[in-house]
Amino acid sequence: MADLVPLQDLLIFTRDGEWGKGEAGPDLVKMAVIRGTDFSAVRYGDVSSAPVRYIPKKAADRKTLRPGDILIETAGGTKDQPTGRTVYLNQRVFDMLDMPATCASFARFLRVNRELVDPNYLYWYLQSIYSTGAMFPYHIQHTGVARFQYTDFAAQWRVPVPDREHQLAIAALLSSLDDKIELNRRTNETLEAMAQAIFLDWFVDFGPTRRKIDGATDPVEVMGGLVSDPDRARELAALFPAVLGDDGLPEGWREGTLGDVARTVGISVLPAQISPNTPYIGLEHMPRRSIALTEWEAASKVSSNKSAFRRGQILFGKLRPYFHKVGLAPVDGVCSTDIIVLDAIHGQARPMVTACVSTDEFIAFTDQGSTGTKMPRTSWGNMKKYQIALATDAVVASFAAVASPLMDKIVAAIHENRTLAATRDLLLPRLMSGEIRLRDAERQIEAVA
């Protein structure tokens, strides 16, 4: 039997967050501020989206977060995503920060009495009652910003607190799925960085040619160590000339534009033509500084024209705040018309085009050429003018042979993570309610992990 304890009795400290100021000043402390919109990324140790703010020192001293704290969103939310979401701050989150952190004023942090309850267990319990909708009566929407009635919730809601061993076992089991998701995410970052490094070396810096000019003869050295297999490096090194032409390009290459190798392919579709189960991608689903497009939803609520895309094509947010949002489509589906759907003119160039449009240089180019005042945006007419070096077909095909397996692994990991997340979300309320035993849950996780 688990004891039922009011949530407020399980805490030693709790406070609302702070938003602070946008610029440094006297008696202000530089802090990362975690908002509700950052929860999904912070959950997996990614703090890159948390803005830097300057918090009054007196408030900063009281509201600096610590490992083991739980954040709960107390204002904001939407009709489809009510307030009450939570995120657990493990040590990994703080290892990724280079400054102290607090939560935003639309959130609150909970500091748990560890003698009474394990904080990770309490986090998973709060996740479970959010996922089942049990917290939703405390989400109040009148006019303006929706709010979560935290004080009433903390006083009225009784948390089942089983023995310590059972708490730790439940938390460890559920966290193992998040850990696997995080491992896949970091692996994807590494794979993408590898593909990007090779692209920049070959097509932007002309590294193999320049190293040959500098006297390198060892194939692995010519390829900059980015291809470690000697036989493969020898094949690739032979594709690059040892001379730069008068135009500054490797001999046999020529100047060109993105429009020479890529085109727009999005097809406009009416709402009536879209199945409710079709994957839908909006700007809110697009990744930040990554091609790993991990989120989408069913198109059941689509009420306006969309653009159809196919798996493997490239999605590019065309509004200025979203130029950094570039994704490799992991499924067939439809997307917002604020997203441009691109593909290579010839299939073997797709990895090169994907790498090109996700570079900082290309994103800066689209930013500079954007038009409009309220919502500046780019267009394919502008994007296609981006100047690139057009390599020989053999070099383009070889890059595809190197980069395509990396991008295929990224897409495979995305689908694995969605399976892991679906399994976790299915087991969570059943495990917390006792509907399924811990050992049975372990077996289900072993089948997918």
Long-range contacts (C-beta under 8 A, 24 or more apart in sequence): 2-160, 2-161, 2-162, 2-166, 3-160, 3-161, 4-158, 4-159, 4-160, 4-161, 5-116, 5-117, 5-158, 5-159, 5-161, 6-154, 6-155, 6-156, 6-157, 6-158, 6-159, 7-153, 7-154, 7-155, 7-157, 7-158, 7-159, 8-154, 8-155, 9-116, 10-112, 10-113, 10-116, 10-117, 10-122, 10-159, 10-161, 11-110, 11-111, 11-112, 11-113, 11-154, 12-111, 12-112, 12-113, 13-111, 14-108, 14-109, 14-110, 14-111, 14-154, 15-62, 15-63, 15-108, 15-109, 16-74, 16-105, 16-107, 16-108, 17-63, 17-71, 17-102, 17-103, 17-104, 17-105, 17-106, 17-107, 17-108, 17-109, 18-53, 18-55, 18-56, 18-59, 18-60, 18-63, 18-102, 18-103, 18-104, 18-105, 19-53, 19-104, 19-105, 20-53, 20-54, 20-55, 20-56, 20-59, 21-53, 21-54, 21-55, 22-53, 22-54, 23-54, 24-54, 25-54, 27-56, 27-57, 27-58, 28-54, 28-55, 28-56, 28-57, 29-54, 29-55, 29-56, 29-57, 29-60, 29-100, 30-54, 30-99, 31-55, 31-60, 31-64, 31-99, 31-100, 31-101, 31-102, 32-97, 32-99, 32-100, 32-101, 32-102, 33-101, 33-102, 33-103, 33-104, 34-65, 34-71, 34-87, 34-101, 34-102, 34-103, 34-104, 34-107, 35-103, 35-104, 35-106, 35-107, 36-73, 36-76, 36-77, 36-83, 36-85, 36-104, 36-106, 36-107, 39-71, 39-73, 39-85, 39-86, 39-87, 42-87, 42-89, 42-93, 43-87, 43-88, 43-178, 44-178, 44-181, 44-182, 44-185, 45-90, 45-92, 45-93, 45-95, 45-96, 45-182, 46-96, 46-185, 47-93, 47-96, 47-97, 47-101, 48-288, 48-289, 49-288, 50-101, 52-99, 55-102, 59-102, 60-100, 60-102, 63-102, 63-103, 63-109, 64-100, 64-101, 64-102, 65-89, 65-94, 65-100, 65-101, 65-102, 65-103, 65-109, 66-94, 66-111, 67-91, 67-93, 67-94, 68-111, 68-112, 68-114, 68-119, 68-120, 69-109, 69-110, 69-111, 69-119, 70-109, 70-110, 70-112, 70-119, 70-122, 70-123, 70-126, 71-103, 71-107, 71-108, 71-109, 71-110, 72-107, 72-108, 72-109, 72-110, 72-126, 72-148, 72-150, 73-106, 73-107, 73-148, 74-106, 74-107, 74-108, 74-147, 74-148, 74-150, 75-105, 75-106, 75-107, 75-145, 75-146, 75-147, 75-148, 76-106, 76-145, 76-146, 77-139, 77-146, 77-148, 78-146, 79-141, 82-135, 82-136, 82-139, 82-146, 82-148, 83-139, 83-146, 83-147, 83-148, 84-130, 84-135, 84-136, 84-138, 84-139, 84-148, 84-153, 85-130, 86-123, 86-126, 86-127, 86-130, 87-123, 88-119, 88-120, 88-123, 90-120, 92-182, 106-145, 108-150, 116-161, 117-159, 117-161, 117-167, 118-164, 118-167, 118-168, 118-171, 120-171, 120-175, 121-167, 121-168, 121-170, 121-171, 122-159, 123-171, 124-170, 124-171, 124-174, 124-175, 124-428, 124-432, 125-159, 125-160, 125-432, 127-428, 128-428, 128-429, 128-431, 128-432, 128-433, 129-157, 129-429, 129-432, 131-425, 131-428, 131-429, 132-429, 160-432, 166-438, 169-438, 170-431, 170-432, 170-438, 173-431, 173-438, 173-441, 173-442, 173-445, 174-424, 174-427, 174-428, 174-431, 176-445, 176-449, 177-420, 177-421, 177-423, 177-424, 177-445, 177-449, 178-424, 180-420, 180-449, 181-417, 181-420, 181-421, 184-413, 184-416, 184-417, 184-420, 185-292, 185-294, 185-413, 185-417, 187-409, 187-413, 188-290, 188-292, 188-409, 188-410, 188-413, 188-414, 189-290, 189-292, 191-406, 191-407, 191-409, 191-410, 192-290, 192-291, 192-292, 192-406, 192-410, 194-226, 194-406, 195-351, 195-355, 195-402, 195-403, 195-406, 195-407, 196-355, 196-358, 196-359, 197-226, 198-226, 198-227, 198-399, 198-402, 198-403, 199-352, 199-355, 199-356, 199-359, 199-399, 199-403, 200-359, 201-226, 202-240, 202-391, 202-395, 202-399, 203-352, 203-355, 203-356, 203-388, 203-389, 203-391, 203-399, 204-359, 204-361, 204-389, 206-240, 206-244, 206-249, 206-250, 206-389, 208-236, 208-237, 208-240, 209-240, 209-241, 209-242, 209-243, 209-244, 209-250, 210-244, 212-237, 212-240, 212-241, 212-242, 213-242, 213-243, 213-244, 227-402, 235-398, 236-398, 236-402, 239-392, 239-394, 239-395, 239-398, 240-395, 249-389, 250-389, 250-391, 252-392, 253-389, 253-390, 253-391, 253-392, 254-389, 254-390, 255-387, 255-389, 255-390, 256-387, 256-388, 256-389, 256-390, 257-384, 257-385, 257-386, 257-387, 257-388, 258-353, 258-356, 258-357, 258-362, 258-383, 258-384, 258-385, 258-386, 258-388, 259-384, 259-385, 260-345, 260-388, 260-390, 261-344, 261-345, 261-346, 261-349, 261-352, 261-353, 261-388, 261-390, 262-342, 262-343, 262-344, 262-345, 262-349, 262-353, 262-357, 262-384, 263-342, 263-343, 263-345, 264-340, 264-341, 264-342, 264-380, 265-309, 265-310, 265-313, 265-341, 265-342, 265-343, 266-307, 266-308, 266-309, 266-335, 266-339, 266-340, 266-341, 267-307, 267-308, 268-305, 268-306, 268-307, 268-308, 268-337, 269-305, 269-306, 269-307, 269-308, 269-334, 270-305, 271-302, 271-303, 271-304, 271-305, 271-306, 274-299, 274-302, 274-306, 274-334, 275-299, 276-300, 278-332, 278-333, 278-334, 279-331, 279-332, 279-333, 279-334, 280-306, 280-333, 280-334, 280-335, 281-315, 281-327, 281-329, 281-333, 281-334, 281-335, 281-336, 281-339, 282-335, 282-336, 282-338, 282-339, 283-317, 283-319, 283-322, 283-325, 283-336, 283-338, 283-339, 286-315, 286-317, 286-322, 286-325, 286-326, 286-327, 286-339, 287-325, 287-326, 287-327, 288-324, 288-325, 289-324, 290-326, 290-327, 291-326, 291-327, 291-328, 291-354, 291-358, 291-407, 291-410, 292-327, 292-328, 292-410, 292-413, 292-414, 293-327, 293-328, 293-329, 293-330, 293-414, 294-330, 294-414, 294-417, 294-418, 296-331, 296-333, 299-333, 299-334, 302-334, 304-337, 305-337, 306-334, 306-335, 306-336, 306-337, 307-334, 307-335, 307-336, 307-337, 307-339, 307-341, 308-332, 308-333, 308-334, 308-341, 309-333, 309-334, 309-335, 309-341, 311-411, 312-343, 312-350, 312-411, 313-341, 313-342, 313-343, 314-341, 314-342, 314-343, 314-350, 314-353, 314-354, 314-357, 315-339, 315-340, 315-341, 315-342, 316-340, 316-341, 316-342, 316-357, 316-383, 318-366, 318-377, 318-378, 318-379, 319-375, 319-376, 319-377, 320-367, 320-370, 320-375, 320-376, 320-377, 320-378, 323-363, 323-366, 323-367, 323-370, 323-378, 324-363, 326-357, 326-358, 326-363, 328-354, 328-407, 328-410, 328-411, 330-411, 330-414, 330-415, 338-377, 340-378, 340-379, 340-380, 340-383, 342-380, 348-393, 348-396, 348-397, 348-400, 349-396, 349-400, 350-400, 350-404, 351-399, 351-400, 351-403, 351-404, 351-407, 352-396, 352-399, 352-400, 352-403, 354-403, 354-407, 355-403, 356-386, 356-388, 357-383, 362-386, 419-448, 420-448, 420-449, 423-448
